[in-house]
Amino acid sequence: MRAVGIIFSNIHDHKVPELARIRTLGSIPFAGRYRLIDFPLSNMVNSGIDTVGIITKSNYQSLMDHVGSGKDWDLARKDGGVIMLPPFGDLGSDSLYTSRLEALKGVTNFLFRADEEYVVMTDCDNVCRINYNDVIESHIRNHADITLVYKHVESSESDAIVTDFKLKDGRIVGVNKNIPVNNGNLNVFINIFVMKKSLLQNIVMDSISHNKHHFMADVISENLDSLKIMGYEHKGFYAGITSLQAYYDSNLRVLDMKNRNELFGDRSVFTKVRDSAPTKYGNSAIVKNSMIADGCIIEGEVENSIIFRNVKVARGAVVKNSIIMQNTILGENCTLNCIITDKNVVIRDKKILSGSENHPFYIGKGIMV
């Protein structure tokens, strides 16, 4: 079964404006050494999909730097491989795309050049490990026109707004948008689509001729009766990056051994390789239940936190329940609790900063406190 992959790198930028102000959602750092795009891109590679188009829109310099030629995912190829698809606006329009369907209109040439039979489309807001071949096999077995992947949620304390599916014998018979996930007992759409390439081409061309703009509203919801749209349940670990709070919670969930094994157990998540030195721990260092990337210098106390590459935690500093991104420097005897620092932040000596588990405090890139 040959399939071509399409990854939307910044459809959901507006959900995490703090982190996506200077980058796409796909290039947001996650879990110490990864970017969000690493998860769908690795899922593509592990499923044998070797032609992947990444649709971009704005602020995608860091994304291009991270993905590069695709060699770290074995996608540096003469035929296929990873292909960056820069944004195109509609003819006569001064604005770029605002929806998934409009984005697809701009990459019709990529679709027509691909000779694969199936298309797997995914966003970068879903952190999970999934075999797309299983989804395609289910799609074929059910004689479906479109298959959408969902995660069943019994209960949640999150206040995220999601799309919920109503199913009957595996077929999607209802779509409810903007549902609070804390309602519980929901079939939450995780933004993964599978269909034949020919059908997607027809959908895109029809949307151009009939001035349709939204994939879920104008295609899925309007064709539940005329198309056989099936659901595929993902039963493994899943984290939806729907807000800064969700980003914070999702990172800390990875500290749980069970979740970490489900996501990284066989080392099948690939990322850009950096030849950094191992992390150095001083005699005064204390580390508990934390993930610390390479290249760090730890002389203080780190507990229940995620530390990215090349972070320096000085003697006497205490970091708890926090996410500290790359190249951050924490001065002596400073205290951080429930903090998210972006890259290249400097916290000077003896500073005390605290958010809360339900409202983490964010410090932007390059800021000195």
VOBA-1610 file (N, C-alpha, C; in pm, whole numbers, padded with zeros to 5 digits, always signed):
BEGIN
Met+00085-00119+00000Met+00000+00000+00000Met+00088+00124+00000Arg+00089+00196-00107Arg+00172+00315-00117Arg+00090+00437-00077Ala+00150+00523+00005Ala+00081+00642+00051Ala+00177+00760+00049Val+00122+00878+00026Val+00197+01001+00036Val+00150+01073+00163Gly+00242+01139+00229Gly+00208+01207+00354Gly+00201+01357+00336Ile+00108+01420+00408Ile+00098+01565+00413Ile+00091+01605+00560Ile+00181+01693+00602Ile+00183+01742+00739Ile+00154+01892+00738Phe+00055+01933+00814Phe+00023+02076+00830Phe+00103+02128+00950Ser+00200+02214+00922Ser+00293+02253+01029Ser+00238+02362+01120Asn+00140+02438+01074Asn+00095+02549+01159Asn-00054+02581+01146Ile-00136+02480+01124Ile-00281+02502+01122Ile-00330+02553+01258His-00264+02509+01366His-00314+02540+01501His-00225+02639+01575Asp-00151+02722+01502Asp-00063+02820+01568Asp-00138+02908+01667His-00262+02942+01634His-00338+03036+01717His-00371+02979+01855Lys-00360+02847+01870Lys-00395+02787+01999Lys-00284+02804+02103Val-00161+02821+02055Val-00048+02840+02148Val+00028+02965+02103Pro-00036+03083+02113Pro+00027+03204+02058Pro+00157+03240+02125Glu+00171+03206+02253Glu+00296+03239+02324Glu+00416+03171+02259Leu+00402+03043+02227Leu+00514+02966+02173Leu+00524+02977+02022Ala+00412+03005+01954Ala+00411+03007+01807Ala+00428+03148+01751Arg+00457+03245+01836Arg+00475+03382+01788Arg+00599+03395+01701Ile+00702+03316+01730Ile+00828+03327+01655Ile+00860+03201+01578Arg+00768+03105+01575Arg+00793+02977+01508Arg+00659+02915+01472Thr+00661+02810+01390Thr+00540+02735+01364Thr+00512+02640+01479Leu+00389+02591+01486Leu+00356+02492+01589Leu+00446+02370+01575Gly+00475+02332+01451Gly+00555+02212+01427Gly+00696+02220+01482Ser+00751+02340+01497Ser+00889+02352+01547Ser+00895+02389+01694Ile+00783+02380+01767Ile+00785+02404+01911Ile+00860+02290+01979Pro+00956+02320+02065Pro+01031+02214+02136Pro+00940+02134+02228Phe+00974+02004+02242Phe+00893+01916+02326Phe+00980+01806+02385Ala+00960+01775+02510Ala+01021+01659+02578Ala+01173+01657+02572Gly+01234+01772+02590Gly+01378+01776+02609Gly+01464+01792+02486Arg+01436+01719+02380Arg+01523+01727+02262Arg+01447+01718+02130Tyr+01316+01716+02136Tyr+01236+01698+02015Tyr+01162+01826+01977Arg+01107+01828+01856Arg+01011+01928+01812Arg+00879+01856+01783Leu+00769+01928+01784Leu+00639+01864+01766Leu+00629+01794+01630Ile+00696+01847+01528Ile+00687+01783+01396Ile+00758+01648+01394Asp+00847+01622+01489Asp+00919+01495+01491Asp+00824+01377+01504Phe+00712+01395+01573Phe+00623+01281+01599Phe+00545+01240+01474Pro+00473+01330+01405Pro+00408+01285+01281Pro+00508+01246+01173Leu+00622+01315+01166Leu+00720+01282+01063Leu+00781+01144+01089Ser+00810+01113+01214Ser+00863+00980+01248Ser+00758+00872+01225Asn+00632+00902+01255Asn+00524+00806+01228Asn+00515+00775+01079Met+00534+00879+00996Met+00533+00857+00851Met+00646+00761+00811Val+00767+00791+00858Val+00883+00709+00820Val+00867+00566+00869Asn+00823+00550+00993Asn+00805+00416+01049Asn+00694+00337+00980Ser+00606+00407+00910Ser+00497+00341+00837Ser+00533+00320+00690Gly+00657+00349+00654Gly+00702+00326+00516Gly+00663+00435+00419Ile+00620+00549+00469Ile+00584+00661+00381Ile+00710+00744+00357Asp+00758+00745+00233Asp+00886+00811+00205Asp+00872+00934+00118Thr+00749+00980+00093Thr+00726+01110+00028Thr+00633+01189+00119Val+00686+01296+00177Val+00611+01373+00276Val+00619+01521+00240Gly+00504+01583+00222Gly+00497+01727+00199Gly+00462+01798+00329Ile+00539+01900+00365Ile+00513+01977+00486Ile+00462+02114+00444Ile+00335+02140+00473Ile+00272+02267+00437Ile+00305+02371+00542Thr+00360+02483+00498Thr+00400+02591+00587Thr+00317+02716+00558Lys+00333+02815+00644Lys+00260+02940+00623Lys+00346+03061+00655Ser+00393+03070+00779Ser+00476+03184+00821Ser+00566+03139+00935Asn+00670+03218+00959Asn+00763+03190+01069Asn+00819+03048+01063Tyr+00850+03002+00943Tyr+00893+02862+00931Tyr+01044+02847+00910Gln+01121+02954+00943Gln+01266+02943+00931Gln+01321+02835+01024Ser+01275+02834+01149Ser+01327+02734+01243Ser+01284+02594+01202Leu+01168+02581+01139Leu+01122+02451+01091Leu+01213+02400+00980Met+01248+02488+00887Met+01337+02449+00778Met+01476+02413+00832Asp+01522+02488+00931Asp+01652+02457+00991Asp+01649+02321+01059His+01538+02291+01125His+01528+02164+01197His+01517+02045+01102Val+01428+02053+01005Val+01405+01940+00914Val+01517+01928+00812Gly+01564+02041+00761Gly+01672+02040+00663Gly+01639+01956+00541Ser+01731+01871+00502Ser+01710+01783+00387Ser+01631+01658+00422Gly+01606+01638+00552Gly+01534+01519+00595Gly+01624+01400+00625Lys+01756+01422+00626Lys+01848+01308+00641Lys+01834+01239+00777Asp+01797+01313+00881Asp+01783+01251+01013Asp+01661+01159+01021Trp+01573+01169+00922Trp+01457+01079+00914Trp+01470+00984+00795Asp+01590+00978+00735Asp+01615+00897+00615Asp+01524+00941+00500Leu+01504+01072+00487Leu+01418+01124+00382Leu+01495+01215+00286Ala+01627+01210+00288Ala+01707+01286+00192Ala+01722+01201+00067Arg+01628+01215-00025Arg+01621+01126-00141Arg+01608+01206-00271Lys+01654+01146-00379Lys+01637+01209-00509Lys+01492+01202-00555Asp+01426+01092-00523Asp+01287+01073-00562Asp+01201+01068-00436Gly+01116+01167-00418Gly+01034+01173-00298Gly+01107+01244-00186Gly+01106+01184-00067Gly+01167+01246+00049Gly+01077+01351+00109Val+01137+01443+00186Val+01060+01549+00250Val+01063+01673+00162Ile+00947+01733+00143Ile+00933+01847+00053Ile+00862+01960+00127Met+00927+02075+00139Met+00864+02191+00199Met+00770+02256+00099Leu+00647+02283+00143Leu+00545+02342+00056Leu+00512+02481+00109Pro+00577+02585+00058Pro+00553+02720+00108Pro+00411+02766+00076Pro+00365+02871+00144Pro+00223+02910+00131Pro+00192+02978-00001Phe+00070+02955-00047Phe+00018+03023-00165Phe-00121+03076-00131Gly-00145+03201-00162Gly-00278+03257-00143Gly-00363+03236-00268Asp-00494+03256-00255Asp-00582+03248-00371Asp-00553+03361-00468Leu-00579+03336-00596Leu-00560+03437-00698Leu-00647+03558-00668Gly-00585+03675-00667Gly-00661+03796-00640Gly-00675+03828-00492Ser-00619+03743-00407Ser-00628+03766-00262Ser-00492+03808-00208Asp-00494+03903-00115Asp-00370+03949-00054Asp-00333+03869+00070Ser-00420+03777+00112Ser-00395+03701+00233Ser-00360+03556+00200Leu-00292+03490+00294Leu-00260+03350+00278Leu-00376+03266+00328Tyr-00362+03135+00320Tyr-00472+03048+00358Tyr-00509+03065+00505Thr-00635+03042+00534Thr-00684+03050+00672Thr-00744+02919+00720Ser-00747+02817+00635Ser-00806+02689+00673Ser-00733+02575+00603Arg-00764+02452+00644Arg-00701+02334+00586Arg-00733+02321+00437Leu-00855+02343+00401Leu-00896+02327+00261Leu-00829+02432+00174Glu-00818+02554+00223Glu-00748+02657+00147Glu-00600+02623+00132Ala-00541+02564+00237Ala-00401+02523+00229Ala-00382+02417+00122Leu-00475+02323+00115Leu-00466+02216+00015Leu-00482+02270-00127Lys-00561+02376-00142Lys-00576+02436-00274Lys-00441+02485-00325Gly-00355+02530-00233Gly-00227+02584-00274Gly-00122+02479-00307Val-00149+02352-00279Val-00050+02246-00304Val-00106+02142-00402Thr-00196+02184-00489Thr-00256+02089-00585Thr-00150+02028-00676Asn-00047+02104-00711Asn+00059+02049-00797Asn+00131+01934-00728Phe+00154+01946-00597Phe+00218+01838-00522Phe+00131+01712-00526Leu+00000+01729-00509Leu-00091+01614-00513Leu-00094+01549-00650Phe-00097+01629-00755Phe-00105+01573-00890Phe+00024+01503-00931Arg+00138+01549-00879Arg+00265+01484-00913Arg+00284+01352-00839Ala+00222+01337-00724Ala+00240+01214-00646Ala+00171+01097-00716Asp+00239+00982-00719Asp+00180+00865-00784Asp+00131+00760-00685Glu+00132+00793-00555Glu+00082+00700-00453Glu-00071+00696-00457Glu-00126+00583-00413Glu-00272+00566-00419Glu-00344+00635-00304Tyr-00280+00636-00186Tyr-00346+00690-00067Tyr-00274+00814-00015Val-00348+00893+00061Val-00293+01012+00126Val-00318+01001+00276Val-00213+01026+00353Val-00226+01038+00499Val-00198+01183+00534Met-00296+01251+00593Met-00280+01390+00634Met-00283+01399+00786Thr-00194+01480+00842Thr-00191+01495+00987Thr-00144+01635+01023Asp-00181+01677+01144Asp-00135+01804+01197Asp-00018+01780+01292Cys+00037+01889+01348Cys+00149+01878+01441Cys+00106+01895+01586Asp-00023+01901+01611Asp-00070+01920+01749Asp-00096+01789+01820Asn-00073+01675+01752Asn-00098+01544+01813Asn+00033+01472+01843Val+00063+01457+01970Val+00183+01385+02012Val+00143+01241+02042Cys+00180+01152+01952Cys+00144+01011+01968Cys+00235+00928+01879Arg+00232+00797+01901Arg+00301+00704+01813Arg+00195+00613+01753Ile+00182+00619+01622Ile+00077+00545+01554Ile+00131+00489+01423Asn+00089+00368+01388Asn+00127+00306+01261Asn+00019+00339+01159Tyr+00052+00426+01064Tyr-00046+00466+00964Tyr-00088+00350+00875Asn-00003+00247+00863Asn-00042+00130+00784Asn-00166+00061+00843Asp-00174+00058+00977Asp-00292+00000+01041Asp-00417+00079+01007Val-00403+00212+01001Val-00518+00297+00966Val-00559+00272+00821Ile-00460+00261+00732Ile-00490+00237+00590Ile-00556+00100+00572Glu-00505-00002+00642Glu-00565-00135+00633Glu-00710-00133+00682Ser-00737-00062+00790Ser-00874-00048+00838Ser-00960+00025+00736His-00903+00126+00674His-00972+00203+00571His-01013+00113+00454Ile-00922+00028+00410Ile-00951-00062+00297Ile-01051-00169+00339Arg-01030-00227+00456Arg-01117-00334+00505Arg-01262-00286+00519Asn-01280-00162+00557Asn-01416-00107+00576Asn-01474-00047+00449His-01398-00053+00338His-01442+00008+00212His-01483+00154+00235Ala-01401+00225+00312Ala-01432+00362+00349Ala-01388+00459+00239Asp-01456+00572+00236Asp-01411+00682+00151Asp-01308+00767+00224Ile-01336+00794+00350Ile-01245+00871+00435Ile-01240+00804+00572Thr-01121+00795+00631Thr-01107+00744+00767Thr-01043+00853+00853Leu-01105+00880+00968Leu-01057+00982+01061Leu-01017+00913+01191Val-00906+00953+01248Val-00854+00890+01369Val-00901+00969+01491Tyr-00946+00895+01593Tyr-00993+00960+01715Tyr-00937+00889+01837Lys-00945+00957+01951Lys-00904+00901+02079Lys-01024+00909+02173His-01062+00795+02230His-01176+00794+02323His-01130+00845+02460Val-01198+00947+02510Val-01162+01009+02638Val-01277+00990+02734Glu-01253+00915+02843Glu-01357+00892+02943Glu-01380+01015+03030Ser-01272+01075+03074Ser-01283+01194+03159Ser-01153+01272+03149Ser-01161+01401+03176Ser-01042+01485+03168Ser-01065+01611+03250Glu-00957+01658+03312Glu-00963+01785+03384Glu-00927+01901+03294Ser-00887+01873+03171Ser-00849+01978+03078Ser-00970+02061+03036Asp-00945+02187+03001Asp-01052+02273+02953Asp-01043+02293+02801Ala-00972+02202+02733Ala-00954+02213+02588Ala-01088+02200+02514Ile-01097+02267+02400Ile-01214+02260+02313Ile-01180+02167+02197Val-01261+02064+02173Val-01227+01960+02077Val-01343+01933+01981Thr-01315+01850+01881Thr-01418+01798+01791Thr-01451+01656+01832Asp-01580+01630+01853Asp-01626+01500+01902Asp-01703+01429+01791Phe-01678+01297+01777Phe-01748+01217+01677Phe-01856+01132+01744Lys-01968+01118+01676Lys-02069+01020+01712Lys-02059+00906+01611Leu-02043+00783+01662Leu-02021+00669+01574Leu-02131+00565+01588Lys-02156+00495+01478Lys-02248+00382+01476Lys-02183+00271+01394Asp-02149+00161+01460Asp-02080+00050+01395Asp-01952+00096+01326Gly-01881+00187+01390Gly-01755+00235+01338Gly-01767+00349+01239Arg-01888+00377+01192Arg-01907+00485+01095Arg-01941+00615+01168Ile-01881+00724+01123Ile-01909+00854+01184Ile-02043+00906+01132Val-02135+00928+01224Val-02270+00973+01187Val-02299+01113+01239Gly-02207+01168+01318Gly-02227+01302+01369Gly-02095+01366+01408Val-02085+01496+01386Val-01966+01572+01421Val-02008+01691+01505Asn-01954+01696+01627Asn-01984+01807+01717Asn-01855+01885+01741Lys-01852+02009+01696Lys-01733+02092+01711Lys-01743+02176+01838Asn-01626+02219+01885Asn-01616+02310+01999Asn-01680+02254+02125Ile-01646+02127+02156Ile-01697+02061+02275Ile-01588+02062+02382Pro-01616+02106+02506Pro-01515+02099+02612Pro-01480+01954+02644Val-01350+01922+02641Val-01309+01783+02662Val-01340+01736+02804Asn-01357+01830+02899Asn-01388+01787+03035Asn-01531+01738+03051Asn-01609+01742+02941Asn-01741+01677+02944Asn-01727+01527+02963Gly-01617+01472+02917Gly-01590+01329+02932Gly-01667+01243+02834Asn-01622+01117+02820Asn-01685+01018+02732Asn-01701+01070+02589Leu-01591+01120+02535Leu-01592+01176+02400Leu-01501+01096+02308Asn-01531+01102+02180Asn-01443+01047+02076Asn-01373+01166+02011Val-01257+01201+02063Val-01189+01325+02027Val-01109+01305+01898Phe-01138+01386+01798Phe-01066+01382+01671Phe-00923+01431+01693Ile-00825+01353+01647Ile-00685+01391+01668Ile-00617+01436+01538Asn-00699+01482+01444Asn-00650+01550+01323Asn-00560+01464+01236Ile-00603+01339+01213Ile-00536+01250+01119Ile-00641+01198+01021Phe-00614+01211+00891Phe-00706+01171+00785Phe-00639+01069+00695Val-00718+00974+00644Val-00671+00882+00540Val-00778+00872+00433Met-00736+00882+00306Met-00829+00866+00194Met-00748+00840+00067Lys-00816+00804-00039Lys-00749+00789-00167Lys-00709+00926-00220Lys-00595+00929-00287Lys-00547+01056-00341Lys-00646+01111-00443Ser-00706+01023-00522Ser-00801+01069-00624Ser-00921+01138-00561Leu-00968+01088-00448Leu-01081+01151-00380Leu-01041+01288-00326Leu-00922+01298-00267Leu-00877+01427-00216Leu-00863+01528-00329Gln-00811+01484-00442Gln-00801+01574-00557Gln-00939+01625-00599Asn-01036+01534-00602Asn-01172+01575-00640Asn-01231+01673-00539Ile-01205+01647-00410Ile-01255+01736-00305Ile-01195+01876-00321Val-01065+01882-00346Val-00998+02011-00360Val-01049+02086-00482Met-01063+02016-00595Met-01111+02082-00716Met-01256+02127-00700Asp-01337+02046-00633Asp-01476+02084-00608Asp-01483+02205-00516Ser-01395+02210-00418Ser-01397+02325-00326Ser-01357+02454-00396Ile-01266+02442-00493Ile-01226+02561-00570Ile-01343+02613-00653Ser-01414+02521-00718Ser-01524+02563-00806Ser-01646+02610-00728His-01666+02562-00606His-01784+02600-00526His-01749+02692-00410Asn-01626+02745-00408Asn-01584+02843-00307Asn-01601+02791-00165Lys-01561+02665-00143Lys-01565+02608-00009Lys-01430+02634+00059His-01433+02644+00192His-01311+02685+00263His-01269+02590+00374His-01362+02521+00439His-01331+02447+00560His-01352+02297+00541Phe-01247+02220+00567Phe-01251+02076+00542Phe-01355+02008+00630Met-01354+02037+00759Met-01446+01968+00850Met-01591+02012+00826Ala-01612+02142+00812Ala-01749+02193+00798Ala-01806+02169+00658Asp-01725+02195+00555Asp-01776+02191+00418Asp-01760+02056+00349Val-01674+01970+00403Val-01653+01838+00340Val-01704+01726+00430Ile-01649+01715+00551Ile-01684+01604+00638Ile-01829+01613+00686Ser-01863+01723+00752Ser-01998+01735+00809Ser-02106+01732+00703Glu-02078+01787+00585Glu-02180+01796+00479Glu-02195+01666+00400Asn-02104+01570+00420Asn-02108+01448+00338Asn-02112+01320+00422Leu-02165+01328+00544Leu-02174+01209+00628Leu-02265+01103+00568Asp-02364+01145+00491Asp-02457+01050+00428Asp-02407+01003+00292Ser-02348+01093+00214Ser-02309+01058+00078Ser-02173+00987+00071Leu-02086+01008+00170Leu-01957+00940+00175Leu-01953+00847+00295Lys-01882+00737+00281Lys-01865+00646+00394Lys-01743+00691+00473Ile-01769+00761+00582Ile-01662+00819+00663Ile-01652+00738+00792Met-01541+00668+00807Met-01521+00577+00920Met-01427+00637+01023Gly-01439+00588+01146Gly-01349+00628+01252Gly-01251+00515+01285Tyr-01129+00552+01323Tyr-01028+00457+01367Tyr-00981+00501+01504Glu-00995+00414+01604Glu-00961+00452+01741Glu-00813+00430+01768His-00746+00536+01812His-00607+00525+01858His-00610+00497+02007Lys-00548+00386+02049Lys-00558+00344+02188Lys-00432+00369+02269Gly-00327+00420+02207Gly-00203+00446+02280Gly-00198+00584+02340Phe-00077+00625+02380Phe-00057+00757+02438Phe-00092+00865+02337Tyr-00160+00968+02385Tyr-00193+01083+02299Tyr-00194+01209+02383Ala-00131+01313+02333Ala-00136+01444+02396Ala-00171+01547+02290Gly-00275+01624+02313Gly-00315+01729+02220Gly-00263+01863+02267Ile-00187+01931+02181Ile-00129+02062+02217Ile-00229+02169+02174Thr-00324+02198+02262Thr-00434+02288+02230Thr-00425+02422+02303Ser-00326+02437+02391Ser-00307+02561+02465Ser-00173+02555+02535Leu-00132+02667+02594Leu-00007+02666+02670Leu-00019+02572+02789Gln-00136+02569+02852Gln-00156+02477+02964Gln-00145+02333+02918Ala-00205+02301+02801Ala-00197+02165+02748Ala-00053+02128+02714Tyr+00023+02226+02663Tyr+00165+02201+02633Tyr+00241+02167+02761Tyr+00216+02243+02864Tyr+00282+02221+02994Tyr+00245+02083+03049Asp+00115+02054+03051Asp+00069+01925+03105Asp+00122+01808+03024Ser+00125+01823+02892Ser+00169+01714+02805Ser+00316+01681+02826Asn+00398+01784+02843Asn+00540+01760+02871Asn+00559+01686+03002Leu+00488+01729+03105Leu+00506+01665+03236Leu+00448+01524+03237Arg+00350+01495+03152Arg+00297+01359+03141Arg+00405+01262+03094Val+00499+01311+03015Val+00605+01225+02963Val+00699+01179+03075Leu+00697+01247+03188Leu+00780+01204+03301Leu+00731+01072+03360Asp+00605+01037+03334Asp+00551+00910+03380Asp+00610+00797+03295Met+00665+00696+03359Met+00735+00589+03289Met+00647+00519+03185Lys+00521+00494+03221Lys+00430+00425+03129Lys+00409+00508+03002Asn+00383+00637+03018Asn+00364+00724+02902Asn+00491+00734+02820Arg+00604+00744+02887Arg+00732+00758+02816Arg+00763+00633+02735Asn+00734+00516+02791Asn+00759+00393+02717Asn+00668+00380+02596Glu+00542+00424+02610Glu+00450+00418+02497Glu+00494+00509+02384Leu+00554+00623+02420Leu+00591+00721+02319Leu+00730+00696+02261Phe+00825+00656+02347Phe+00965+00644+02304Phe+01023+00504+02323Gly+00941+00406+02360Gly+00991+00276+02404Gly+01092+00210+02313Asp+01071+00215+02182Asp+01164+00148+02091Asp+01251+00248+02013Arg+01260+00369+02067Arg+01344+00473+02006Arg+01306+00500+01861Ser+01178+00501+01833Ser+01133+00519+01695Ser+01095+00663+01664Val+01122+00756+01755Val+01098+00898+01728Val+01232+00962+01693Phe+01243+01011+01571Phe+01368+01067+01522Phe+01365+01219+01533Thr+01482+01278+01544Thr+01494+01423+01550Thr+01629+01463+01493Lys+01651+01592+01481Lys+01779+01642+01430Lys+01890+01607+01529Val+01995+01546+01478Val+02106+01504+01563Val+02199+01621+01588Arg+02230+01643+01715Arg+02328+01745+01752Arg+02438+01676+01834Asp+02561+01694+01795Asp+02672+01626+01861Asp+02716+01706+01984Ser+02631+01704+02087Ser+02661+01775+02210Ser+02735+01685+02307Ala+02808+01747+02398Ala+02875+01671+02503Ala+02771+01620+02602Pro+02803+01515+02677Pro+02711+01466+02779Pro+02686+01573+02885Thr+02575+01561+02955Thr+02544+01654+03063Thr+02639+01632+03180Lys+02683+01742+03241Lys+02774+01736+03355Lys+02697+01767+03483Tyr+02708+01678+03581Tyr+02642+01697+03710Tyr+02748+01730+03816Gly+02731+01844+03884Gly+02824+01883+03988Gly+02802+01805+04116Asn+02893+01823+04210Asn+02883+01752+04337Asn+02759+01791+04417Ser+02709+01912+04394Ser+02592+01959+04468Ser+02461+01933+04395Ala+02466+01869+04279Ala+02345+01848+04197Ala+02252+01746+04262Ile+02123+01775+04256Ile+02018+01684+04301Ile+01912+01679+04191Val+01886+01561+04137Val+01789+01547+04028Val+01688+01439+04064Lys+01559+01473+04055Lys+01452+01379+04087Lys+01346+01384+03977Asn+01310+01267+03926Asn+01198+01252+03832Asn+01199+01360+03724Ser+01308+01369+03652Ser+01322+01472+03549Ser+01384+01413+03423Met+01364+01481+03311Met+01430+01449+03185Met+01527+01562+03154Ile+01655+01527+03138Ile+01757+01628+03112Ile+01832+01589+02985Ala+01832+01679+02888Ala+01897+01653+02760Ala+02048+01667+02772Asp+02118+01646+02662Asp+02264+01650+02661Asp+02313+01795+02659Gly+02440+01810+02697Gly+02504+01941+02691Gly+02476+02033+02807Cys+02406+01985+02910Cys+02370+02071+03023Cys+02479+02068+03131Ile+02475+02168+03217Ile+02557+02171+03338Ile+02462+02189+03456Ile+02452+02086+03540Ile+02357+02087+03651Ile+02435+02089+03782Glu+02425+02199+03855Glu+02490+02209+03985Glu+02389+02234+04097Gly+02263+02264+04059Gly+02159+02289+04157Gly+02063+02171+04167Glu+01938+02200+04205Glu+01836+02097+04226Glu+01730+02103+04116Val+01700+01989+04058Val+01598+01980+03952Val+01501+01869+03991Glu+01374+01903+03996Glu+01273+01804+04036Glu+01149+01816+03948Asn+01103+01701+03898Asn+00979+01693+03821Asn+00977+01796+03707Ser+01087+01803+03634Ser+01102+01905+03531Ser+01163+01846+03404Ile+01153+01922+03295Ile+01214+01884+03168Ile+01314+01992+03130Ile+01438+01951+03110Ile+01547+02044+03081Ile+01600+02013+02940Phe+01599+02113+02854Phe+01646+02095+02716Phe+01798+02109+02707Arg+01851+02103+02587Arg+01995+02102+02566Arg+02062+02232+02612Asn+02186+02215+02660Asn+02276+02328+02690Asn+02219+02426+02792Val+02146+02375+02887Val+02094+02458+02997Val+02194+02453+03113Lys+02213+02567+03179Lys+02302+02573+03295Lys+02220+02606+03419Val+02225+02516+03517Val+02157+02536+03646Val+02266+02555+03750Ala+02282+02678+03798Ala+02393+02711+03887Ala+02373+02654+04027Arg+02478+02657+04105Arg+02477+02607+04242Arg+02370+02681+04325Gly+02293+02606+04398Gly+02190+02664+04483Gly+02058+02691+04414Ala+02053+02681+04282Ala+01928+02703+04209Ala+01835+02584+04229Val+01705+02611+04235Val+01604+02506+04253Val+01500+02519+04142Val+01482+02412+04066Val+01385+02410+03955Val+01287+02298+03980Lys+01159+02332+03993Lys+01056+02231+04017Lys+00938+02252+03922Asn+00885+02139+03870Asn+00762+02141+03790Asn+00772+02240+03675Ser+00887+02244+03609Ser+00912+02346+03507Ser+00964+02286+03378Ile+00955+02366+03271Ile+01006+02329+03139Ile+01107+02436+03099Ile+01232+02398+03090Ile+01341+02493+03063Ile+01401+02462+02927Met+01382+02553+02833Met+01425+02526+02696Met+01573+02558+02675Gln+01618+02530+02557Gln+01758+02529+02518Gln+01831+02660+02550Asn+01957+02645+02595Asn+02049+02757+02618Asn+02002+02855+02726Thr+01918+02810+02816Thr+01877+02894+02928Thr+01983+02887+03038Ile+02003+02999+03106Ile+02099+03006+03216Ile+02024+03045+03343Leu+02033+02962+03445Leu+01970+02988+03573Leu+02078+03020+03675Gly+02071+03140+03732Gly+02175+03188+03822Gly+02173+03121+03958Glu+02270+03155+04039Glu+02283+03094+04171Glu+02167+03132+04262Asn+02121+03032+04339Asn+02019+03051+04442Asn+01887+03108+04390Cys+01860+03093+04261Cys+01728+03130+04209Cys+01632+03012+04228Thr+01503+03041+04229Thr+01402+02937+04250Thr+01294+02950+04144Leu+01266+02841+04074Leu+01162+02839+03970Leu+01064+02727+04001Asn+00936+02760+03993Asn+00831+02660+04013Asn+00719+02685+03914Cys+00683+02583+03836Cys+00576+02593+03735Cys+00607+02705+03636Ile+00727+02700+03580Ile+00774+02800+03484Ile+00802+02734+03350Ile+00771+02804+03240Ile+00814+02764+03106Ile+00906+02874+03055Thr+01033+02843+03034Thr+01122+02941+02972Thr+01145+02901+02827Asp+01136+02998+02737Asp+01172+02973+02598Asp+01324+02970+02587Lys+01377+02965+02467Lys+01521+02951+02447Lys+01595+03080+02485Asn+01720+03062+02527Asn+01814+03173+02552Asn+01767+03269+02660Val+01696+03219+02759Val+01652+03301+02872Val+01761+03302+02979Val+01774+03414+03047Val+01868+03426+03159Val+01791+03467+03284Ile+01800+03385+03388Ile+01741+03417+03518Ile+01857+03448+03612Arg+01865+03570+03659Arg+01980+03612+03739Arg+01972+03557+03882Asp+02080+03573+03954Asp+02094+03518+04088Asp+01981+03563+04181Lys+01938+03469+04264Lys+01846+03494+04376Lys+01706+03536+04332Lys+01671+03520+04206Lys+01535+03550+04162Lys+01442+03436+04202Ile+01319+03469+04240Ile+01218+03370+04276Ile+01099+03389+04183Leu+01072+03290+04101Leu+00963+03296+04003Leu+00872+03176+04023Ser+00741+03200+04021Ser+00648+03089+04044Ser+00517+03113+03970Gly+00474+03008+03902Gly+00338+03003+03851Gly+00260+02904+03935Ser+00166+02834+03873Ser+00094+02727+03943Ser+00069+02616+03844Glu+00033+02499+03894Glu+00010+02385+03806Glu-00103+02413+03707Asn-00199+02494+03745Asn-00311+02528+03658Asn-00288+02657+03579His-00175+02722+03602His-00144+02844+03528His+00007+02867+03528Pro+00081+02790+03446Pro+00226+02806+03441Pro+00264+02944+03388Phe+00376+02995+03435Phe+00423+03127+03395Phe+00524+03111+03282Tyr+00503+03185+03171Tyr+00586+03173+03051Tyr+00679+03291+03039Ile+00807+03263+03009Ile+00907+03367+02986Ile+00955+03354+02841Gly+00939+03458+02764Gly+00968+03455+02620Gly+01115+03441+02586Lys+01141+03412+02461Lys+01276+03386+02412Lys+01366+03507+02433Gly+01488+03480+02486Gly+01590+03583+02496Gly+01571+03683+02608Ile+01472+03663+02694Ile+01445+03760+02801Ile+01540+03736+02919Met+01584+03846+02980Met+01664+03837+03102Met+01579+03886+03218Val+01576+03807+03325Val+01496+03841+03442Val+01590+03868+03560
//
